[in-house]
Amino acid sequence: MARPDDSGLLRHGALMVVGTFAGAVCNAGFHMVAGRLLPETAYGALVAMLGIILAFSQPALALQNTLAHRIALLRRTGNAAAAAACFRRWLPWPVFLLIPLVPAAAWLFRAPLGAFWHVDPALPVLALALLVPTLGMSLFSGLWQGMQAFAWLAFAPQAWGVVRLALGTALMLLGLRTAAAPLLAQGAGVLLVLALGFLYLSRLGARAARPPIPVTASTASPVPVPPAPAPGGASSLRYLLFSCLSLIGYGLLMNFDTALAKHLFPADTAGLFAKAATIARTAVFLPVPIAAALFPKVATDGTLPPDTARLLRRALLYAGLLVTAAAAACLLFPRLPWYILYGPCPADAAPLARSLVRTLTLAMSPLALVYLLLNFEMAQNRFRRPLLLLPCAALYLLLSFLLRSRLGPHAIPASLLAVSLLALLLLSPRTRSPMPGKRFQ
């Protein structure tokens, strides 16, 4: 009889949640320090720039998912030794293409970017330059995810949060009370994650270089191993393109609120909004790592693996319980996380602050389940419904602009709630899953 968790989903999901919680603690500590040491306008600018990095680094997750998908198939077909070679084939072209392109484009358009977000023009340049090393970090996460190296995937990427907290605090205490100092600290943390990734890759390459164990009658498997899929080609490029477009849509929904508020509202209101959004996002992101644990377990080249529907139901239940508990805490006690992170809220701003914490938490909560369903569809190599997140993101931006005169700062959470529920409906699982072995269209 199979064990209750024979797939390892709950065990690996719990490991991912623990790692992400450790990262969330570092993130909370960072915002606790930055929110107290930086002026309100500087903190609003910082969170807006971090929102830009989060929103536009989502396409980097397309590379992560493409690599994880290919490497998971290699591992499933008994060809895990080819994972290092597969990774090296993917590493050069995106990195070498974007190293000069992104910073140059940001520098060229620094004046309109600064004017759009009402910040120093150097800040968008710095923020967009961080996208390039963040891309490399996503590549290594794809390697760890595809190999189901969940201890590495859970904890190695959190190193950037530790460095950002320690170095950013030191820089701000030394008197660098601008948004640039913590952004530079974040860049240093990302470089540390890249170093850990290359360490894992060297160890993986060393294992792959060992001579194989001779196959004898006693060690030979009676079940033939299917051929490994090719690690590249048109199918991988198609997968990369469609997952990139899908993740751009999700990234705008999940992370663009603070950048939008920085453009639409005065600096003091945008700073208050940034603090409320940070609290809501920290709570809602807690169950998101379950999607990373689910992805390689249901990855397919066109046929449905066994127990896929059961794994999806279990993951949705697990994530739903976590996000419900976290959201309920923010909805019932909005002052508590605010006080922990930022200290007492000014009396004149307290009603708006509490209202924004509640409405943003409510608006973002469906997106935790949307992310899990999005990863499930991408693992199954299906993109018809994930691509609908792009028009959802466009609708979200449009509604925010249309409602701002009537609802003020609440225009963004109201628009996000409506669109996030629509996205959840569009990506909801079908009533009947395909039978194992049936190819998807």
C-alpha positions in Angstrom: 0.0 0.0 0.0 1.3 3.4 -0.9 2.3 5.8 1.9 -0.1 8.7 2.5 2.5 11.1 1.1 4.2 8.8 -1.4 4.8 11.7 -3.8 6.6 13.8 -1.1 4.4 16.8 -1.9 3.5 17.6 1.7 7.1 17.0 2.9 8.6 19.0 0.2 5.9 21.7 0.4 6.5 22.0 4.1 10.2 22.4 3.4 9.5 25.1 0.9 7.2 26.9 3.3 9.8 26.8 6.0 12.4 28.3 3.7 10.0 30.9 2.4 9.0 31.8 6.0 12.6 32.3 6.8 12.9 34.6 3.8 9.7 36.4 4.9 11.1 37.0 8.3 14.2 38.6 6.7 11.9 40.6 4.4 9.8 41.7 7.4 13.0 42.7 9.3 14.2 44.7 6.3 11.0 46.6 5.9 10.9 47.1 9.7 14.3 48.8 9.5 13.7 50.6 6.2 10.2 51.8 7.2 11.6 53.4 10.4 14.9 54.8 9.1 13.9 56.1 5.7 11.7 59.1 5.2 8.2 58.4 4.1 8.9 59.5 0.5 12.1 57.6 0.3 10.4 54.4 1.6 7.6 54.8 -0.9 10.2 55.1 -3.7 12.0 52.1 -2.5 8.9 49.9 -2.4 7.9 51.1 -5.8 11.3 50.1 -7.2 11.1 46.7 -5.5 7.6 46.3 -7.0 9.1 47.0 -10.5 11.8 44.4 -9.9 9.2 41.8 -8.7 6.8 42.6 -11.6 9.3 42.5 -14.4 11.4 39.7 -13.0 8.4 37.4 -13.4 9.5 36.6 -17.0 12.7 35.3 -15.5 10.5 32.7 -13.9 9.7 31.6 -17.4 13.3 30.5 -17.8 13.1 28.8 -14.4 10.0 26.9 -15.4 11.4 26.0 -18.8 14.5 24.6 -17.2 12.6 22.9 -14.4 10.3 21.3 -16.9 13.1 20.0 -19.1 15.2 18.8 -16.2 12.3 17.1 -14.4 11.6 15.1 -17.6 15.3 14.2 -17.8 15.2 13.1 -14.2 12.0 11.1 -14.6 13.4 9.2 -17.6 16.6 8.2 -15.7 18.9 10.7 -17.4 19.5 13.1 -14.5 23.2 13.2 -15.3 22.4 15.3 -18.4 20.9 18.0 -16.2 24.2 19.9 -15.8 24.7 19.9 -19.6 21.1 21.1 -20.2 21.6 24.0 -17.8 24.9 25.1 -19.4 23.2 25.2 -22.8 20.5 27.5 -21.4 22.9 29.7 -19.3 24.8 31.8 -21.9 22.3 33.3 -24.3 19.8 35.0 -22.0 22.5 36.3 -19.6 24.8 37.7 -22.3 21.8 39.2 -24.2 20.4 41.0 -21.2 23.6 42.1 -19.4 24.1 45.1 -21.8 20.5 45.5 -23.0 18.5 46.1 -19.8 20.8 48.7 -18.1 21.3 50.5 -21.5 17.6 50.8 -22.1 17.0 51.9 -18.6 19.7 54.6 -18.9 18.4 55.8 -22.2 14.8 56.3 -20.8 15.9 57.3 -17.3 14.3 60.8 -17.5 10.7 59.6 -18.5 11.0 56.7 -16.0 11.9 59.0 -13.2 9.2 61.4 -14.1 6.6 58.6 -14.3 7.3 57.4 -10.8 8.2 60.8 -9.4 11.7 59.6 -8.2 15.3 60.3 -8.9 16.0 59.1 -12.5 18.9 57.0 -11.1 16.6 54.8 -9.1 14.7 53.1 -12.1 18.1 52.5 -13.7 19.4 50.8 -10.6 16.2 48.8 -10.2 16.1 47.6 -13.8 19.9 46.7 -13.7 19.1 44.3 -10.8 16.9 42.3 -13.2 19.9 40.8 -14.9 21.4 39.0 -11.9 17.9 38.2 -10.8 17.5 36.4 -14.1 20.5 34.2 -13.2 19.1 33.5 -9.8 15.9 32.2 -11.5 18.0 29.9 -13.7 19.6 28.2 -10.7 16.2 27.9 -9.1 15.0 26.1 -12.2 17.9 23.7 -11.9 17.1 23.0 -8.2 13.4 22.7 -8.9 13.8 20.2 -11.8 16.2 18.1 -9.8 13.8 18.2 -6.8 16.7 19.5 -4.7 14.2 21.2 -2.4 16.6 21.9 0.4 18.7 24.0 -2.0 15.6 25.5 -3.5 14.1 26.4 -0.1 17.1 28.0 1.5 19.7 29.0 -1.0 17.6 31.8 -2.7 16.9 33.3 0.8 20.5 34.3 1.1 19.8 37.5 -0.8 17.2 38.4 1.9 19.8 37.9 4.7 22.4 40.0 2.9 19.9 42.7 2.1 18.8 42.9 5.7 22.3 43.0 7.2 24.0 45.2 4.6 21.0 47.4 4.0 20.6 48.1 7.7 24.3 48.8 8.0 24.2 51.3 5.1 21.2 53.1 6.4 22.6 53.3 10.0 25.8 54.8 8.5 23.7 57.6 7.1 22.7 56.5 3.6 19.0 57.3 4.1 18.0 56.9 0.4 16.2 54.2 -1.6 19.5 53.5 -3.4 21.3 52.0 -0.4 18.9 49.0 0.2 18.7 48.4 -3.5 22.5 48.0 -3.6 22.3 45.7 -0.7 19.8 43.6 -2.5 22.1 43.4 -5.5 24.9 42.0 -3.2 22.5 39.4 -1.9 21.6 38.2 -5.4 25.3 37.8 -6.2 25.7 35.5 -3.2 22.8 33.3 -4.5 24.5 33.1 -7.9 27.7 31.9 -6.1 25.8 29.2 -4.3 24.2 28.2 -7.6 27.6 27.7 -9.3 28.7 25.7 -6.2 25.8 23.3 -6.7 26.4 23.2 -10.5 30.0 22.2 -9.9 29.0 19.4 -7.5 26.4 18.2 -10.0 28.9 18.2 -12.8 31.4 16.2 -10.7 28.7 13.6 -10.0 27.8 13.4 -13.7 31.5 12.9 -14.6 31.8 9.8 -12.5 31.9 6.5 -14.5 28.5 4.7 -14.5 28.0 1.6 -12.4 28.3 -1.4 -14.7 24.9 -3.0 -15.4 24.7 -6.7 -14.4 21.9 -9.1 -14.3 21.4 -8.3 -10.6 21.3 -4.5 -11.1 19.5 -4.3 -14.4 15.9 -3.1 -14.3 13.3 -5.3 -15.9 11.4 -2.1 -17.0 13.0 -0.3 -20.0 13.7 3.4 -19.4 12.1 5.6 -22.0 14.4 7.8 -24.0 15.2 11.2 -22.5 13.7 14.3 -24.2 15.9 16.6 -26.1 16.9 19.6 -23.9 16.3 22.3 -26.5 14.7 22.9 -29.8 11.5 24.6 -31.0 9.4 23.1 -28.3 11.5 24.6 -25.5 11.5 28.0 -27.2 7.7 27.9 -27.5 7.4 26.8 -23.9 9.7 29.7 -22.9 7.7 32.3 -24.9 4.3 31.2 -23.6 5.4 30.9 -20.0 7.1 34.3 -20.2 3.9 35.9 -21.5 1.8 34.2 -18.8 4.1 35.2 -16.0 4.2 38.8 -17.2 0.4 38.9 -16.7 0.7 37.3 -13.3 3.6 39.6 -12.3 1.6 42.7 -13.1 -1.3 41.5 -11.0 0.7 40.5 -8.0 3.5 43.1 -7.8 2.6 46.2 -9.7 0.3 47.8 -7.1 3.0 50.0 -5.3 4.5 51.2 -8.6 0.9 52.1 -9.8 0.2 53.9 -6.5 3.5 55.8 -6.8 2.3 57.2 -10.2 -1.4 57.8 -9.3 -1.2 59.3 -5.8 0.8 61.9 -3.8 4.1 60.8 -2.2 2.7 60.5 1.4 -0.3 58.5 0.3 2.0 56.2 -1.9 4.2 55.7 1.1 1.3 54.6 3.3 0.0 52.4 0.5 3.5 50.8 0.2 3.5 49.8 3.8 0.0 48.3 3.6 0.9 46.4 0.4 4.1 45.0 2.0 2.1 43.6 4.9 -0.6 42.0 2.6 2.0 40.6 0.1 4.0 39.0 2.9 0.9 37.2 4.2 -0.4 36.1 0.8 3.0 34.9 -0.5 3.4 32.3 2.3 1.7 29.4 0.5 3.1 30.2 -2.9 6.1 27.9 -2.6 3.8 24.9 -2.6 3.6 25.5 -6.4 7.3 25.0 -6.7 7.0 21.6 -4.9 4.1 20.6 -7.1 5.6 21.6 -10.5 8.3 18.9 -11.0 5.9 16.2 -9.7 3.3 16.8 -12.4 5.6 17.9 -15.3 4.7 16.2 -18.5 5.7 16.1 -22.1 2.1 15.7 -23.2 0.7 12.8 -21.2 -0.9 13.0 -17.8 1.2 11.4 -15.0 -0.5 9.2 -12.5 -2.1 10.8 -9.4 -2.0 14.3 -11.0 -5.5 15.2 -10.0 -4.9 14.0 -6.4 -1.7 16.0 -6.1 -3.5 19.1 -7.4 -6.3 18.8 -4.9 -3.9 18.2 -2.1 -1.8 21.2 -3.1 -4.9 23.5 -3.4 -6.1 22.4 0.0 -2.7 22.9 1.6 -2.3 26.4 0.0 -5.9 27.4 0.7 -5.6 26.6 4.4 -2.4 28.6 4.7 -3.6 31.7 2.8 -6.9 31.6 4.7 -5.1 31.7 8.1 -2.7 34.4 7.0 -5.4 36.6 5.4 -7.7 36.1 8.4 -5.0 37.4 10.8 -4.5 40.5 8.6 -8.2 41.1 8.3 -9.0 40.8 12.0 -5.9 42.4 13.4 -4.5 44.9 10.8 -2.8 47.1 13.5 -0.6 44.2 14.8 1.6 43.6 11.7 1.7 47.4 11.1 3.0 48.0 14.6 5.5 45.1 14.4 6.9 46.4 11.1 6.6 50.1 11.3 5.7 51.1 14.9 2.6 53.2 15.8 0.7 54.6 12.9 0.0 58.4 13.0 -3.5 59.0 14.3 -4.6 60.9 11.2 -3.5 58.1 8.9 -4.6 55.1 11.0 -8.0 54.6 9.5 -6.7 54.6 5.9 -3.8 52.4 6.9 -6.1 49.7 8.5 -8.5 49.9 5.6 -5.7 49.4 3.0 -4.2 46.5 4.9 -7.6 44.7 4.9 -8.5 45.5 1.3 -5.1 44.7 -0.2 -5.0 41.4 1.7 -8.4 40.5 0.5 -7.5 41.5 -3.1 -4.3 39.5 -3.2 -5.5 36.3 -1.5 -7.0 34.7 -4.6 -3.7 35.3 -6.4 -1.9 32.7 -4.2 -4.2 30.0 -5.6 -3.9 31.5 -9.1 -0.2 31.1 -8.9 -0.5 27.4 -8.0 -3.0 26.8 -10.8 -0.7 28.7 -13.2 2.2 26.5 -12.4 0.1 23.4 -12.7 -1.0 24.4 -16.2 2.6 25.3 -17.2 3.9 22.0 -15.8 1.3 20.2 -18.0 2.6 22.2 -21.0 -0.8 24.0 -21.5 -1.0 27.7 -22.1 -4.5 28.6 -23.4 -5.8 29.6 -20.0 -2.5 31.0 -18.5 -2.2 33.5 -21.5 -5.5 35.0 -20.4 -3.6 36.6 -17.5 -2.3 39.2 -19.9 -5.8 40.7 -20.7 -6.6 40.3 -17.0 -3.6 42.5 -16.1 -4.6 45.1 -18.8 -8.1 45.2 -17.3 -6.6 45.7 -13.8 -4.5 48.7 -14.9 -7.5 50.1 -16.8 -9.9 49.8 -13.9 -7.3 51.4 -11.5 -7.0 54.4 -13.7 -10.8 54.7 -14.2 -11.7 54.3 -10.5 -9.0 56.5 -8.9 -11.1 59.7 -8.9 -14.0 57.9 -7.3 -12.3 55.5 -4.8 -8.9 57.2 -4.3 -6.2 54.8 -3.0 -8.9 52.0 -2.7 -9.2 52.0 -6.5 -6.2 49.7 -6.8 -7.4 47.0 -4.3 -10.9 47.2 -5.6 -9.7 46.6 -9.2 -7.3 43.9 -8.1 -10.0 42.0 -6.2 -12.3 41.9 -9.2 -9.6 40.8 -11.6 -7.9 38.3 -9.3 -11.3 36.6 -8.8 -11.8 36.5 -12.6 -8.3 35.1 -13.0 -9.0 32.4 -10.4 -12.2 31.5 -12.3 -10.4 31.3 -15.6 -7.7 29.0 -14.3 -9.9 26.8 -12.1 -9.4 23.1 -12.8 -11.8 21.4 -15.1 -14.5 19.3 -13.7 -13.0 16.1 -15.2 -9.3 15.5 -15.6 -8.0 13.7 -18.6 -7.2 10.0 -18.1 -3.5 9.0 -17.6 -1.8 8.5 -20.9 -4.1 10.9 -22.9 -2.3 13.6 -24.8 -3.2 17.2 -24.4 -4.2 19.3 -27.3 
